[in-house]
Amino acid sequence: MAGASLELVALSKQFGPTAAADTIDLRVPADTYCCLLGPSGCGKTTTLRLIAGHETATVGDIILGPVNVTDMPPARRGTAMMFQSYALFPHLTAVDNVAFSLKMRGIAKAERRAKAMELLRLVDMARYAERLPTQLSGGQQQRVALARALITQPQILLLDEPLSALDPFLRIRVRAELKRLQHELGISFIHVTHSQDEAMALADLIVVMNAGRIEQAGAPRDVFNAPKTAFVAQFIGGHNVIATDRGPIAVRADRLRLTRTSAPSKLSATVRSVEYQGTHLQITLAAPDATELTATLSEAEYDLTPVHPGETAAVDWSDRDVHRLSESP
């Protein structure tokens, strides 16, 4: 398979008065694992469907490699889409599901089944080739659907929340397989998710979306450590957004310090809850202006100054841990 870069240029999609995708500008280099991340209704799935050709752009361009594919039908774009529901044919075996698109192209049975078996081996499903979808687990069906998408030899693979139906343990295992496959195949994966953990684990490029627009795009560590807006800081998680006279700032939850109220500090807050999380304790606090703060402390840190719901704690942080935020685009 040969990968290609993807570029979206001022791409918009209107549904009546609503802009589901609003002036999207994005470049995804070849051989990149890109996650479109955001809450429900933010425009990430619409953007994916525009790339696939399952929605028609209102304005803007979609450029795959050197080719403008904006007006091309899905089958000619060089993309393949793996749907959230997997959409396997219930009456066909795993190998015939994978081979189906080659059958529609008139490829001889022996050739298409040989190619399908090659893809099933790639996703470690060859031993289940003759099973029907109802005889497969959710994770196995997911891998068959992945092989079916890859058999068309796409330049880019599009995945619409592919892990949402899996249990937590299997989700971690399958996302590791997706990352491995992306590297082995050398093509870009564009993966829609609302899970911050999933995006952080998988992506070379995270694109955080809100209200049809891109709030921030970058490497996972860059987006986490330097969120540009209050929305990104809050959605990515692990940050507190604090109002100051100079505008909002973000301070990571693991950089807050809690001390006795008699100690000098930036502010005092009421402890709402203390949750033991195994590797750390998570303390939720209410500031006087009703802002909710979260502090993440190690057991050793907490044991030095234990706090309990209803108590008042002094909250402090280092100036070097402050990150200033700008307005949403």
KEKE-3310 file (N, C-alpha, C; in steps of 0.2 Angstrom, whole numbers, plus 5000, padded with zeros to 4 digits):
npx = (5004:5002:5005:4998:4998:4986:4975:4965:4955:4949:4937:4920:4903:4887:4871:4857:4854:4865:4882:4890:4903:4915:4924:4937:4954:4967:4982:4987:5001:5008:5008:5004:4996:4981:4970:4954:4947:4934:4919:4902:4894:4903:4908:4917:4914:4907:4917:4925:4917:4915:4928:4928:4919:4906:4898:4894:4904:4900:4907:4925:4940:4946:4961:4970:4986:4992:4980:4965:4951:4938:4926:4925:4917:4915:4922:4932:4942:4953:4952:4947:4934:4930:4917:4908:4898:4903:4896:4896:4892:4880:4877:4889:4905:4920:4931:4924:4917:4928:4933:4923:4922:4932:4926:4915:4922:4924:4935:4943:4938:4948:4959:4954:4950:4963:4969:4961:4963:4977:4975:4968:4977:4986:4979:4978:4967:4966:4963:4950:4943:4933:4922:4905:4899:4891:4897:4908:4918:4915:4928:4934:4926:4928:4941:4940:4932:4941:4951:4943:4942:4955:4958:4955:4966:4969:4974:4973:4966:4950:4942:4928:4925:4931:4933:4923:4913:4920:4925:4934:4947:4949:4949:4961:4970:4967:4969:4982:4986:4980:4989:5001:4998:4996:5009:5016:5009:5011:5002:4991:4981:4965:4956:4942:4937:4930:4937:4949:4960:4961:4965:4977:4985:4986:4988:4999:4996:4985:4969:4959:4942:4928:4912:4911:4923:4941:4950:4963:4977:4990:5005:5002:5008:5012:4999:4993:5002:5002:4989:4979:4967:4953:4943:4950:4960:4951:4944:4953:4958:4965:4969:4967:4956:4958:4952:4959:4965:4972:4967:4961:4970:4979:4982:4990:4983:4991:5000:4996:4996:4992:4989:4989:4976:4982:4994:5003:4996:4989:4975:4961:4950:4936:4935:4928:4927:4936:4945:4952:4963:4972:4985:4986:4978:4963:4958:4944:4939:4931:4932:4931:4924:4916:4922:4927:4940:4953:4964:4978:4986:5001:5001:5010:5012:4999:4997:5006:4998:4984:4967:4949:4932:4922:4931:4942:4955:4972:4977:4989:5002:5016:5023:5029:5022:5011:5000:4996:4980:4971:4957:4944:4944)
npy = (4994:5011:5026:5043:5061:5071:5085:5097:5111:5125:5119:5116:5111:5113:5110:5115:5129:5126:5124:5110:5107:5119:5129:5121:5119:5109:5099:5083:5073:5060:5043:5045:5044:5050:5058:5063:5072:5076:5082:5075:5080:5089:5090:5081:5068:5071:5078:5067:5059:5068:5067:5054:5055:5052:5062:5078:5092:5108:5120:5122:5112:5095:5087:5074:5067:5072:5075:5082:5078:5081:5081:5068:5052:5040:5028:5031:5038:5033:5031:5022:5016:5012:5007:5012:5002:4991:4983:4970:4957:4946:4933:4929:4921:4925:4926:4928:4940:4949:4948:4953:4966:4964:4954:4961:4969:4960:4951:4935:4920:4912:4921:4932:4927:4922:4934:4940:4931:4934:4947:4943:4936:4946:4953:4944:4934:4923:4910:4910:4911:4904:4906:4913:4930:4930:4920:4925:4935:4952:4959:4951:4953:4966:4966:4958:4968:4978:4971:4970:4983:4986:4979:4985:4992:5006:5023:5030:5026:5027:5028:5026:5029:5016:5008:5009:4999:4989:4980:4987:4981:4974:4985:4992:4982:4981:4994:4995:4985:4992:5003:4997:4991:5002:5008:4997:4996:5009:5019:5033:5034:5040:5044:5044:5049:5051:5049:5054:5047:5037:5044:5050:5039:5033:5043:5052:5064:5075:5082:5093:5096:5108:5113:5112:5117:5118:5118:5116:5108:5096:5087:5074:5077:5090:5096:5092:5098:5111:5118:5128:5135:5138:5128:5117:5114:5110:5100:5090:5087:5085:5097:5113:5127:5143:5159:5175:5192:5195:5187:5170:5156:5140:5127:5112:5098:5090:5098:5106:5111:5107:5114:5118:5130:5141:5143:5153:5156:5154:5154:5150:5135:5125:5108:5096:5082:5067:5055:5039:5033:5023:5024:5037:5051:5059:5075:5085:5102:5117:5133:5150:5158:5149:5141:5125:5115:5103:5093:5082:5071:5062:5047:5049:5063:5067:5061:5069:5081:5078:5080:5082:5080:5095:5102:5117:5121:5127:5132:5131:5135:5134:5148:5145:5134:5139:5141:5152:5156:5158:5165:5155:5150)
npz = (5000:4996:5005:5007:5008:5016:5014:5020:5015:5019:5022:5023:5029:5028:5036:5033:5043:5051:5054:5052:5050:5050:5040:5040:5041:5038:5038:5035:5036:5026:5031:5045:5061:5065:5076:5077:5089:5101:5109:5107:5093:5089:5076:5071:5066:5054:5047:5045:5036:5026:5021:5016:5007:5009:5013:5005:5002:5006:5004:5000:4999:4997:4997:4992:4992:4977:4971:4969:4977:4980:4973:4969:4968:4982:4980:4971:4977:4984:4998:5012:5023:5039:5048:5063:5067:5061:5051:5045:5033:5038:5033:5026:5027:5037:5028:5016:5018:5019:5006:4998:4992:4982:4974:4969:4960:4951:4952:4951:4960:4967:4967:4974:4987:4991:4993:5003:5013:5016:5021:5033:5040:5043:5052:5062:5061:5053:5057:5059:5048:5041:5049:5053:5056:5068:5075:5080:5092:5098:5097:5087:5076:5074:5069:5057:5050:5049:5041:5029:5026:5023:5011:5000:4997:5002:5002:5013:5028:5036:5051:5061:5077:5081:5092:5101:5105:5112:5126:5141:5143:5131:5122:5125:5120:5107:5102:5102:5092:5081:5081:5078:5065:5058:5057:5051:5038:5033:5029:5032:5046:5050:5063:5072:5088:5105:5116:5126:5132:5123:5111:5115:5117:5104:5094:5082:5078:5085:5084:5090:5091:5091:5091:5077:5072:5072:5086:5091:5085:5085:5091:5103:5116:5115:5114:5126:5136:5132:5131:5120:5122:5134:5132:5126:5136:5146:5140:5136:5148:5165:5168:5176:5174:5177:5182:5181:5184:5173:5163:5158:5165:5163:5174:5178:5185:5192:5197:5206:5224:5240:5256:5273:5278:5284:5279:5267:5251:5234:5233:5243:5245:5246:5251:5241:5237:5240:5232:5231:5219:5217:5211:5214:5223:5220:5222:5223:5223:5228:5223:5229:5219:5214:5204:5199:5205:5203:5211:5209:5219:5225:5235:5245:5245:5249:5262:5269:5271:5274:5268:5270:5264:5265:5273:5273:5261:5258:5242:5230:5218:5207:5198:5186:5182:5176:5162:5150:5142:5127:5117:5111:5093)
capx = (5000:5006:5001:4998:4996:4979:4975:4958:4956:4943:4931:4914:4897:4881:4865:4852:4858:4870:4888:4893:4910:4916:4931:4942:4960:4971:4986:4989:5006:5008:5010:5002:4990:4978:4964:4949:4944:4930:4913:4897:4891:4908:4910:4922:4912:4905:4923:4927:4912:4917:4935:4926:4914:4899:4895:4896:4906:4897:4913:4931:4943:4949:4966:4974:4992:4992:4974:4959:4946:4932:4920:4925:4913:4920:4926:4938:4946:4959:4951:4942:4931:4928:4911:4907:4894:4907:4892:4898:4886:4879:4877:4895:4910:4924:4935:4920:4916:4934:4934:4917:4923:4935:4920:4911:4926:4925:4941:4942:4937:4954:4963:4951:4951:4970:4971:4957:4967:4983:4973:4966:4983:4989:4975:4978:4961:4966:4960:4943:4941:4926:4916:4901:4900:4888:4902:4914:4917:4916:4934:4936:4922:4932:4947:4937:4930:4947:4954:4939:4943:4962:4959:4955:4973:4968:4980:4971:4960:4946:4939:4923:4925:4931:4934:4918:4909:4924:4926:4940:4953:4950:4950:4968:4974:4965:4972:4989:4986:4979:4995:5006:4996:4997:5016:5018:5006:5014:4997:4988:4974:4961:4952:4937:4935:4928:4941:4955:4965:4962:4968:4984:4988:4987:4989:5005:4993:4978:4965:4953:4937:4923:4907:4912:4930:4947:4952:4970:4980:4997:5007:4999:5012:5011:4992:4992:5006:5001:4983:4978:4961:4950:4940:4955:4962:4946:4942:4959:4958:4971:4970:4962:4956:4957:4951:4964:4964:4975:4964:4961:4976:4978:4987:4989:4980:4996:5005:4993:4999:4987:4992:4984:4974:4986:5000:5002:4994:4986:4968:4958:4945:4932:4936:4921:4928:4943:4945:4958:4963:4977:4992:4986:4972:4961:4954:4940:4938:4927:4935:4925:4920:4912:4926:4929:4947:4955:4971:4980:4992:5003:4999:5015:5010:4992:4998:5009:4993:4977:4961:4943:4926:4920:4937:4945:4962:4975:4979:4995:5005:5022:5022:5032:5017:5005:5000:4990:4975:4968:4950:4942:4944)
capy = (5000:5018:5031:5049:5066:5073:5092:5100:5118:5129:5114:5117:5107:5116:5107:5120:5135:5124:5122:5104:5108:5126:5131:5117:5119:5104:5095:5077:5070:5053:5039:5048:5042:5056:5057:5069:5072:5081:5079:5073:5086:5094:5090:5076:5062:5075:5079:5060:5057:5072:5065:5048:5056:5050:5069:5082:5098:5114:5124:5120:5106:5089:5085:5067:5067:5077:5075:5085:5072:5084:5080:5061:5047:5037:5022:5033:5043:5031:5030:5016:5018:5007:5010:5010:4996:4985:4982:4964:4953:4941:4927:4928:4920:4931:4927:4931:4947:4953:4947:4955:4971:4961:4951:4966:4971:4954:4947:4928:4918:4910:4927:4937:4923:4922:4941:4940:4927:4938:4952:4940:4934:4952:4955:4938:4931:4918:4903:4911:4913:4901:4908:4918:4935:4928:4915:4929:4940:4959:4961:4948:4956:4972:4964:4957:4974:4981:4968:4971:4990:4987:4975:4989:4995:5013:5027:5033:5022:5031:5024:5030:5027:5009:5004:5010:4993:4984:4981:4991:4977:4973:4991:4993:4977:4982:5000:4993:4982:4997:5007:4992:4990:5009:5008:4992:4998:5015:5024:5037:5032:5046:5040:5048:5047:5056:5047:5058:5042:5034:5049:5051:5033:5032:5048:5056:5071:5076:5087:5094:5100:5111:5117:5112:5120:5115:5122:5115:5102:5095:5081:5074:5080:5097:5098:5092:5102:5118:5119:5135:5138:5135:5122:5112:5112:5106:5093:5086:5084:5085:5104:5118:5133:5148:5166:5180:5198:5195:5182:5163:5152:5133:5124:5105:5095:5087:5103:5110:5109:5108:5115:5121:5137:5146:5144:5158:5152:5158:5154:5144:5132:5120:5101:5093:5075:5064:5049:5035:5030:5018:5027:5044:5053:5065:5079:5090:5108:5122:5140:5155:5160:5143:5137:5118:5113:5096:5092:5075:5070:5055:5045:5052:5070:5067:5059:5075:5086:5075:5084:5079:5084:5100:5106:5122:5120:5132:5129:5134:5132:5138:5152:5141:5129:5143:5142:5157:5153:5162:5164:5150:5153)
capz = (5000:4996:5008:5004:5013:5016:5015:5020:5013:5020:5021:5027:5028:5031:5036:5035:5046:5055:5051:5055:5049:5048:5038:5042:5037:5041:5034:5038:5032:5024:5037:5051:5064:5066:5079:5077:5095:5103:5111:5102:5089:5087:5069:5069:5061:5048:5044:5042:5031:5020:5018:5013:5001:5011:5013:5000:5005:5004:5001:5002:4995:5000:4992:4994:4988:4972:4968:4972:4977:4983:4969:4967:4972:4987:4977:4967:4981:4988:5005:5014:5029:5044:5051:5070:5068:5057:5045:5041:5030:5042:5029:5023:5032:5038:5022:5011:5020:5017:4999:4995:4987:4976:4970:4965:4955:4946:4953:4951:4967:4970:4969:4980:4993:4993:4995:5009:5018:5017:5026:5039:5043:5045:5058:5066:5061:5048:5059:5060:5041:5039:5054:5052:5061:5074:5078:5082:5097:5096:5095:5081:5071:5073:5065:5051:5047:5047:5035:5024:5023:5020:5005:4994:4997:5002:5003:5019:5031:5040:5057:5065:5084:5080:5098:5106:5106:5115:5133:5142:5142:5124:5119:5125:5116:5100:5100:5101:5086:5076:5080:5075:5058:5054:5056:5046:5032:5030:5027:5037:5049:5052:5068:5076:5095:5110:5121:5127:5133:5116:5106:5117:5116:5097:5089:5081:5077:5088:5081:5095:5088:5095:5087:5069:5071:5075:5092:5091:5082:5086:5094:5110:5122:5114:5115:5133:5140:5131:5127:5118:5124:5139:5129:5125:5143:5150:5137:5136:5155:5169:5169:5180:5171:5183:5180:5184:5181:5166:5159:5161:5164:5165:5178:5178:5191:5196:5199:5212:5230:5245:5262:5278:5276:5287:5275:5261:5245:5229:5235:5247:5242:5250:5248:5239:5237:5240:5229:5230:5213:5217:5210:5216:5225:5216:5226:5220:5227:5225:5224:5231:5214:5211:5200:5202:5204:5204:5212:5209:5223:5226:5242:5250:5246:5252:5269:5273:5272:5272:5268:5270:5262:5270:5275:5268:5260:5254:5235:5228:5212:5205:5192:5180:5179:5173:5155:5148:5137:5122:5116:5106:5087)
cpx = (5004:5002:5002:4996:4989:4979:4967:4959:4950:4937:4925:4908:4892:4875:4860:4856:4864:4876:4891:4901:4911:4923:4937:4948:4965:4975:4988:4995:5005:5011:5010:4996:4987:4972:4960:4946:4940:4923:4908:4895:4896:4910:4915:4920:4910:4911:4926:4923:4913:4924:4933:4922:4907:4895:4898:4898:4902:4902:4919:4934:4946:4955:4970:4980:4991:4985:4968:4953:4939:4926:4920:4920:4918:4924:4932:4943:4952:4958:4947:4940:4929:4923:4911:4903:4898:4903:4895:4892:4885:4879:4883:4900:4915:4928:4931:4918:4922:4935:4929:4918:4927:4930:4916:4915:4927:4932:4939:4942:4944:4958:4960:4951:4958:4972:4967:4961:4973:4981:4971:4972:4986:4985:4974:4971:4960:4962:4953:4940:4934:4921:4912:4902:4897:4892:4908:4913:4917:4922:4936:4932:4925:4938:4945:4935:4936:4951:4950:4940:4950:4963:4958:4962:4972:4974:4979:4965:4957:4942:4935:4922:4925:4931:4928:4914:4913:4924:4933:4947:4954:4952:4958:4972:4973:4969:4979:4990:4985:4986:5000:5004:4997:5004:5018:5015:5009:5009:4995:4982:4971:4956:4948:4936:4933:4932:4947:4961:4967:4966:4976:4988:4990:4990:4997:5002:4986:4975:4959:4948:4931:4918:4909:4919:4935:4950:4960:4972:4988:4999:5004:5002:5011:5004:4991:4996:5005:4995:4982:4972:4958:4947:4945:4958:4957:4944:4947:4960:4965:4973:4965:4962:4954:4957:4956:4962:4967:4973:4964:4968:4974:4984:4985:4987:4986:5001:5002:4996:4993:4991:4987:4982:4978:4992:4998:5001:4991:4979:4966:4952:4942:4933:4929:4922:4935:4942:4951:4958:4969:4984:4992:4979:4970:4956:4950:4938:4934:4930:4929:4921:4916:4916:4928:4936:4948:4963:4973:4987:4994:5001:5004:5013:5003:4993:5002:5004:4986:4972:4955:4937:4924:4925:4939:4953:4965:4978:4984:4998:5011:5020:5024:5027:5011:5006:4994:4986:4973:4961:4949:4942:4936)
cpy = (5006:5023:5038:5054:5068:5081:5094:5107:5121:5125:5115:5113:5111:5111:5112:5126:5133:5122:5116:5104:5115:5128:5127:5117:5114:5100:5089:5073:5063:5049:5042:5045:5048:5055:5063:5068:5077:5078:5078:5080:5091:5095:5085:5071:5065:5076:5072:5058:5062:5070:5058:5049:5054:5057:5073:5089:5104:5119:5120:5114:5101:5086:5079:5066:5073:5079:5078:5081:5075:5082:5072:5057:5043:5032:5024:5037:5040:5030:5024:5018:5012:5010:5008:5003:4990:4983:4975:4960:4947:4934:4925:4926:4926:4932:4930:4938:4951:4953:4951:4961:4969:4957:4955:4969:4966:4950:4940:4926:4916:4916:4931:4933:4923:4929:4942:4937:4931:4943:4949:4938:4940:4954:4949:4935:4925:4911:4904:4912:4910:4902:4913:4924:4934:4923:4919:4934:4947:4961:4958:4951:4963:4971:4962:4963:4978:4978:4970:4978:4990:4983:4979:4993:5003:5017:5030:5028:5027:5027:5028:5027:5019:5005:5005:5004:4988:4986:4984:4987:4976:4979:4993:4989:4979:4989:4999:4990:4987:5001:5003:4992:4997:5009:5003:4994:5004:5020:5027:5034:5039:5043:5045:5045:5053:5054:5050:5053:5039:5038:5049:5045:5031:5037:5051:5063:5071:5082:5088:5099:5102:5115:5118:5115:5117:5120:5122:5108:5102:5089:5081:5077:5087:5100:5098:5097:5110:5119:5127:5138:5134:5128:5116:5109:5108:5100:5088:5083:5085:5092:5108:5124:5138:5155:5170:5186:5199:5190:5175:5160:5145:5131:5116:5103:5092:5092:5108:5107:5111:5109:5117:5128:5142:5148:5149:5154:5157:5159:5149:5142:5126:5113:5098:5085:5073:5057:5045:5032:5025:5021:5034:5045:5059:5069:5085:5096:5113:5129:5144:5157:5154:5139:5130:5117:5106:5096:5084:5074:5063:5053:5049:5060:5071:5066:5065:5080:5083:5080:5080:5083:5089:5104:5112:5121:5126:5129:5134:5131:5136:5142:5149:5136:5132:5143:5146:5154:5159:5161:5159:5153:5154)
cpz = (5000:5000:5005:5009:5011:5018:5015:5019:5014:5019:5026:5024:5031:5031:5038:5037:5050:5051:5055:5055:5046:5047:5041:5038:5041:5036:5038:5034:5031:5030:5044:5054:5067:5070:5079:5084:5097:5105:5106:5099:5088:5080:5066:5064:5054:5044:5041:5036:5025:5017:5014:5007:5002:5012:5008:5003:5002:5001:5003:4997:4999:4995:4995:4989:4983:4969:4972:4971:4979:4979:4967:4971:4977:4984:4973:4971:4984:4995:5006:5021:5033:5048:5059:5071:5065:5051:5041:5039:5035:5039:5026:5029:5032:5031:5017:5012:5018:5010:4995:4990:4981:4971:4966:4960:4949:4946:4954:4959:4970:4972:4974:4986:4996:4996:5002:5015:5020:5022:5033:5043:5046:5052:5063:5067:5056:5050:5060:5053:5039:5044:5051:5057:5067:5078:5081:5088:5094:5093:5088:5075:5069:5068:5058:5047:5045:5041:5029:5021:5020:5013:4999:4993:4997:5004:5011:5022:5036:5045:5061:5072:5084:5086:5103:5109:5110:5122:5135:5141:5135:5120:5119:5121:5109:5097:5099:5094:5080:5075:5076:5067:5055:5052:5050:5039:5029:5027:5033:5039:5051:5057:5072:5083:5099:5116:5121:5128:5126:5111:5108:5116:5109:5093:5088:5080:5080:5086:5086:5092:5093:5091:5079:5067:5074:5080:5092:5088:5083:5089:5101:5115:5121:5116:5123:5137:5138:5127:5126:5121:5130:5138:5129:5132:5147:5147:5137:5143:5158:5170:5173:5176:5176:5180:5184:5181:5174:5161:5161:5160:5166:5169:5179:5185:5196:5198:5205:5219:5235:5252:5267:5276:5279:5283:5269:5255:5240:5230:5240:5244:5247:5247:5247:5240:5237:5237:5228:5224:5212:5216:5212:5220:5221:5221:5222:5225:5224:5227:5226:5225:5210:5206:5203:5200:5206:5205:5212:5213:5224:5233:5247:5251:5250:5260:5273:5275:5270:5273:5268:5267:5267:5273:5270:5268:5256:5248:5232:5222:5210:5198:5186:5177:5176:5166:5153:5142:5133:5121:5111:5099:5085)
residu = (MET:ALA:GLY:ALA:SER:LEU:GLU:LEU:VAL:ALA:LEU:SER:LYS:GLN:PHE:GLY:PRO:THR:ALA:ALA:ALA:ASP:THR:ILE:ASP:LEU:ARG:VAL:PRO:ALA:ASP:THR:TYR:CYS:CYS:LEU:LEU:GLY:PRO:SER:GLY:CYS:GLY:LYS:THR:THR:THR:LEU:ARG:LEU:ILE:ALA:GLY:HIS:GLU:THR:ALA:THR:VAL:GLY:ASP:ILE:ILE:LEU:GLY:PRO:VAL:ASN:VAL:THR:ASP:MET:PRO:PRO:ALA:ARG:ARG:GLY:THR:ALA:MET:MET:PHE:GLN:SER:TYR:ALA:LEU:PHE:PRO:HIS:LEU:THR:ALA:VAL:ASP:ASN:VAL:ALA:PHE:SER:LEU:LYS:MET:ARG:GLY:ILE:ALA:LYS:ALA:GLU:ARG:ARG:ALA:LYS:ALA:MET:GLU:LEU:LEU:ARG:LEU:VAL:ASP:MET:ALA:ARG:TYR:ALA:GLU:ARG:LEU:PRO:THR:GLN:LEU:SER:GLY:GLY:GLN:GLN:GLN:ARG:VAL:ALA:LEU:ALA:ARG:ALA:LEU:ILE:THR:GLN:PRO:GLN:ILE:LEU:LEU:LEU:ASP:GLU:PRO:LEU:SER:ALA:LEU:ASP:PRO:PHE:LEU:ARG:ILE:ARG:VAL:ARG:ALA:GLU:LEU:LYS:ARG:LEU:GLN:HIS:GLU:LEU:GLY:ILE:SER:PHE:ILE:HIS:VAL:THR:HIS:SER:GLN:ASP:GLU:ALA:MET:ALA:LEU:ALA:ASP:LEU:ILE:VAL:VAL:MET:ASN:ALA:GLY:ARG:ILE:GLU:GLN:ALA:GLY:ALA:PRO:ARG:ASP:VAL:PHE:ASN:ALA:PRO:LYS:THR:ALA:PHE:VAL:ALA:GLN:PHE:ILE:GLY:GLY:HIS:ASN:VAL:ILE:ALA:THR:ASP:ARG:GLY:PRO:ILE:ALA:VAL:ARG:ALA:ASP:ARG:LEU:ARG:LEU:THR:ARG:THR:SER:ALA:PRO:SER:LYS:LEU:SER:ALA:THR:VAL:ARG:SER:VAL:GLU:TYR:GLN:GLY:THR:HIS:LEU:GLN:ILE:THR:LEU:ALA:ALA:PRO:ASP:ALA:THR:GLU:LEU:THR:ALA:THR:LEU:SER:GLU:ALA:GLU:TYR:ASP:LEU:THR:PRO:VAL:HIS:PRO:GLY:GLU:THR:ALA:ALA:VAL:ASP:TRP:SER:ASP:ARG:ASP:VAL:HIS:ARG:LEU:SER:GLU:SER:PRO)
# end
